Amino acid sequence: MNYLQPSEYAAYGLETTTELAWVTAASAIVDAHCRRVTLAVAQYTERLRTESGQRPVRLTYLPLSAVAPATSPIVSARARYATPRRGELAYEEMAWDAALAFGIPGTWVNLNVPDLGVFSETGEVTLPVNVLGWAFTELEIVYTAGLDPFPDAVKVACAQLVKNAQATPALNVKRNVFPDRMQLMYFSDSLLDETVQALLAPYVAQKVG
């Protein structure tokens, strides 16, 4: 997806006659640097390990964004029950016996999306508390995240990448078989100057281990 439209070229310092291929290539570099398919709103599926104590988990792609008519960015969620460990639960003996009796450990259950606490800017998701104290060991969350509309920082970064590429002497630009595309990916390290990296820093996906 292009982060600048032809009608915006002049506003962001590009010649109105700039070929679309330059912006397409610059947009691809933005995506690669931010470690995501697109900065636009898209759907992701992520599997996460949980920690002892049912602490919140943090999703990778931000900001979380609900897609109308949905009111939550979480599309669906399921979790796998952990094996209860003695000494960690308030009613460990009862929880242990009940969990084993019903074959709970290791099974997956669907979670009710409204029961999840969601913080869109940080990507944190808090889990509901089980009345018997059973904890989860793994989560699978389907969610939507991205920017709509694109902020000025992304548009300025895209325009700066185009200007950096056009100003690079003897840049060996490679065109794809598609007439409106060119490859600058091999030169992304030299085109991503400090200004561009600073503009894109808030949108780089950070995988939390």
Buried (B, 14 or more C-beta within 10 A) or exposed (E): BBBBEEEBBEEBEBEEEBBBBBBBBBBBBBBEBBEBEBBBBBEBEBEBEBEEEBEBBBBBBBBBBBBEEEEBBBBEBBBBBBEBEEEEBEEBEEBBEBBEEEEBBEEEEEBEBEEBEBBBEEBBBBBBEBEBBBBBBBBBBBBBBBBEEBBEBBBBBBBBBBBBBBEBEEBEBEEEEEEEBBBBEEBBEEBBEEEBEEBBEEBEBEEEE
